[in-house]
């Protein structure tokens, strides 16, 4: 078959689409929905809703008992880890034949691009889930940022032990051809790459050494004169008010607000990424300090915004402070239907992406693909490092919305598209706003999670707040 | 201030202003100094005092040697870059009034464009453990490296507190470039800009755009000062130093005074303003035109406020009403300023003030009696008022 001609492409697509509508073998979870797994999931995600883990609080909640986080919908039927032997494979898996044909057609790379989780009711401990996968669609050939390929969409339906549907998931992947690397210029002498220029080093003497030692210990220290306890930054040799010369320091809480800022564009120094955001941060202790502002875009900078410190090693022997949007406090009182309107902004939430977060959330979501656990294996598969799995992205989105809306919020759906990966060492910052409020009280939140590479996730979530018909329906659906 | 109106600038001299002088800074210093002597109608050998910037690399002894100076009885230097521009005139005036010297040369010359680009900031410099170098450690490692970036912090806060916009900064650039357009000595002669041009120019360090920033220049500027009695025998009408003053305020840093209770004003310029009004007995209403230091447009606004030409936060309205352009209530920088004529660390602005007093500016303001000049903003600074004899 000549896949380069239109006729060839059409025939190829027809062949792929011949599998659309086929379904896999129904699969039942190895374990029912259970508190232990929920607790691990909440711990890893930073999910603090007590209705998931605290029986007393849950009993007094609209649910009348413990429920599982909505974003765990597709956790329970995951295959699990099978280090002792091959994972059980479904001979009827409807994607297998399509993938084989795509591989043969040169579309051998794969990336997950979208999930749409729909929730019919809240899951409860004891529910035993089954799922069945349906091949829903194979797209025509599309040119994408990654390369040319076909989107393959499956639909998974989840049912409980009474054979009643509890939710569904649309899952879309892209099978694509990586573009050929740019041919190297002929006969070009192999230029020695210039060593990356390191950031300007702090210069200090014995009068300020304690400050920089503090940063090495991940402490932001503020000079305190011992006579009147006054705090001074930058450090001085004598208390400006009294000329007293003895001082120690306090360790700053690391919380502050943005007092002023600039977005530097030119000139560009090789060791910084431009545009480079620098702020004057007013620490809650009262002094100000200059700091890079990370984990947000220049459009998100706002004088007065709450910030918190983190630390970054810039040289073998130098650690610097940086500030990022502060983690918003979780709502103590749940938002009620009517409290929110279209355009309401959700607070920024900057999430440091660490290897621990990626690995622990992958395990908590029962996803044991090596690319989320094993750096060497991730590199062998063309990734620069391990990266966050898609189930965790859903969990993080749900946690952030829950922190904003409070314990009583219930999710109707979460629809996300994935962009750049979340690699260790980066910061992903969630931002979003209320896109719509429907007549039944369904609140649609539009969101984007950005890291230093760009948009990791964009999407929407429909949630229901107490006091709305939508909320009542979800609670009723989950009642026994 | 006992030396008020006791001394005068009697000679001005400059090289051309360019992006590449093709000559050494020492050559520029020598040429400008000789030109100032010719303008004053004195022999270089009469010079017995020299005051310059501590940033000046052409030492006074080499300049003195080139000029055939026989004896120097006063020589001093003022620190902190452009903040010295009026301080050097004030130091010369004090030396003359005290009798320490009879004819004082003041000069500044550099190839700040073709040799060392000042706007590149402090990326690789300041690596000694001395206090001055250490002071950069509170900003440089974090990527705050250039004068434009330092100034941007003040500009953002000023906008936040007073509702100013980048258009308000742009109007300063438009006025300067309008004045430069009719000044043949200006870098941007016959090149006016519109507010739209300003808004379309690229970001340098937000909220500063390219057209908010002066361009580094090559050039030299010199002055001859003497006492009022000797001034009567020189070739030009005297530009009388009605007052000159320097200023530093509490918790002062060099362009990075971010730690004061408020950073939307320039308290060190307030220190200068109070002294100038007190010493001269003048008030804002007595000033017909001013040279307001304009290395970056945003800091022009708080200077107008510190001197009382308008209330705090209202400079944007004062400017929008057209006051700072020729024909307005207080035309500023009639040579084009440092944004339009050249960036000679404020010294070319002092020369324009002398020309306004003499009536020889290419953009003369009517009925000039007193001209205000300010020096570098955001740094330890200075100011002066020149008046007709």
Interface residues (C-beta under 8 A of the other chain):
Chain A: X199 X200 X201 X202 X203 X204 X205 X207 X208 X233 X234 X240 X259 X260 X261 X262 X263 X264 X265 X266 X267 X269 X272 X275 X276 X278 X280 X287 X288 X289 X290 X291 X292 X298 X303 X314 X318 X320 X322
Chain B: X119 X120 X121 X122 X123 X124 X126 X127 X128 X129 X133 X134 X135 X136 X137 X138 X139 X140 X141 X142 X143 X144 X145 X146 X149 X152 X153 X154 X155 X156 X157 X160 X202 X203 X204 X205 X206 X207 X208 X250 X251 X256 X258 X259 X263
